[in-house]
Each structure stands twice: as C-alpha cells, then as structure tokens.
C-alpha cells in the first residue's frame, strides 16, 4: 500500500499465513451456535444422509461476535444489491435420512 494511502486510511496491511490445508476451506451446510458468558461457539457441520461431521469449531469473544454479525449483515446487503434477494429456505433436517433405493431401467 502506498505510504500516502496508508496515512489517509489509517489502516495497515497485516500479512496472514495460510496453510495449504486451510487455503481450500471447508464446506458446511449446518451450523449450531452456543455461548457462555465469555465466549460464543460456532460449530460448522456437514450433514449427509444418516450422518453429520463437525468440520470446524470457532470460538469468539462476545465483542468479536457483534462485529462479525455487523460484517455478515453488510456483506449480505452487498450481495443482494448485486445478485438479488436471497430466499429464506427451510433448514436442513438435523437427522437427515438417506433417499430410498432407486431402480434405473
């Protein structure tokens, strides 16, 4: 970032190392949120027929959770401005069932 831009914005760049394993991310189609007085727990799961797998657990402070909520709300607003409204859908079942056998003739 040019020095002038850095001074005007008051922001600094922070270099973050990302391992090869983390760079690809993980897919989650279900999330559970819980909290204590000191922390919020965000459990991201992949729910498949007849089984679920915890793919990531993130713990954050209450203050950081509020900042995260504001950032998520702003990003959804930007997304919908660009791509249109996101339809609310039903949640996936917490105990998914496998589809029955299908015969192909």
C-alpha positions as CSV (number, residue, x, y, z in Angstrom):
1,X,0.0,0.0,0.0
2,X,1.5,3.4,-0.9
3,X,2.5,5.5,2.1
4,X,0.0,8.2,1.2
5,X,-2.9,5.8,1.1
6,X,-1.8,4.2,4.4
7,X,-1.8,7.6,6.1
8,X,-5.2,8.7,4.7
9,X,-7.0,5.5,5.6
10,X,-5.3,4.9,8.9
11,X,-5.2,1.2,8.1
12,X,-2.2,-1.2,7.8
13,X,-1.8,-4.4,5.9
14,X,-1.3,-7.5,8.0
15,X,0.2,-10.5,6.3
16,X,-1.6,-13.7,7.3
17,X,0.0,-17.1,6.8
18,X,-2.5,-19.7,5.4
19,X,-1.5,-23.4,5.4
20,X,-2.2,-25.4,2.2
21,X,-4.8,-27.4,4.2
22,X,-6.7,-24.2,5.3
23,X,-6.5,-22.5,1.9
24,X,-9.1,-24.7,0.3
25,X,-11.6,-24.0,3.1
26,X,-14.3,-26.4,4.2
27,X,-17.9,-26.8,3.2
28,X,-20.7,-26.6,5.8
29,X,-24.4,-26.9,5.3
30,X,-25.4,-26.7,9.0
31,X,-24.3,-24.6,12.0
32,X,-25.0,-24.6,15.7
33,X,-24.3,-21.6,17.9
34,X,-23.9,-21.8,21.7
35,X,-22.4,-19.4,24.2
36,X,-21.2,-18.9,27.7
37,X,-20.7,-15.6,29.4
38,X,-17.2,-15.3,28.0
39,X,-17.4,-16.9,24.5
40,X,-19.6,-17.9,21.6
41,X,-19.1,-21.3,20.0
42,X,-19.8,-21.7,16.3
43,X,-19.9,-25.4,15.2
44,X,-20.0,-25.8,11.4
45,X,-21.1,-29.2,10.3
46,X,-21.5,-31.2,7.0
47,X,-24.8,-33.0,7.3
48,X,-25.1,-36.0,4.9
49,X,-27.7,-38.8,4.8
50,X,-27.6,-40.7,8.1
51,X,-24.5,-38.9,9.4
52,X,-23.1,-35.5,10.3
53,X,-19.5,-34.4,10.7
54,X,-18.1,-31.4,12.6
55,X,-15.9,-29.7,10.1
56,X,-14.9,-26.6,12.1
57,X,-15.4,-25.1,15.6
58,X,-14.8,-21.4,16.0
59,X,-14.7,-19.7,19.4
60,X,-15.0,-15.9,19.6
61,X,-15.5,-13.3,22.3
62,X,-18.9,-11.5,22.6
63,X,-17.4,-8.3,21.2
64,X,-16.0,-10.0,18.2
65,X,-19.3,-11.8,17.7
66,X,-21.1,-8.5,17.4
67,X,-18.5,-7.2,14.9
68,X,-18.9,-10.5,13.0
69,X,-22.7,-10.0,12.9
70,X,-22.3,-6.5,11.5
71,X,-19.9,-7.6,8.9
72,X,-22.2,-10.5,7.8
73,X,-25.2,-8.2,7.6
74,X,-23.3,-5.7,5.5
75,X,-22.0,-8.4,3.2
76,X,-25.5,-9.9,2.7
77,X,-26.7,-6.4,1.9
78,X,-24.0,-6.0,-0.8
79,X,-24.6,-9.5,-2.2
80,X,-28.3,-8.8,-2.5
81,X,-27.7,-5.4,-4.1
82,X,-25.5,-7.2,-6.8
83,X,-27.3,-10.5,-7.3
84,X,-30.8,-10.1,-6.0
85,X,-32.6,-11.1,-2.9
86,X,-31.6,-14.3,-1.1
87,X,-34.7,-16.5,-0.5
88,X,-35.1,-17.8,3.0
89,X,-35.1,-21.6,2.9
90,X,-36.0,-24.3,5.3
91,X,-33.2,-25.6,7.5
92,X,-31.8,-29.0,6.6
93,X,-33.1,-31.6,9.0
94,X,-30.8,-32.3,12.0
95,X,-31.1,-36.0,11.3
96,X,-31.0,-36.4,7.6
97,X,-32.3,-39.6,6.1
98,X,-31.0,-41.3,3.0
99,X,-33.2,-41.5,0.0
100,X,-34.7,-44.9,-0.8
101,X,-33.3,-47.2,-3.4
102,X,-33.9,-46.1,-7.0
103,X,-34.1,-48.5,-9.9
104,X,-32.9,-47.5,-13.3
105,X,-34.4,-49.4,-16.2
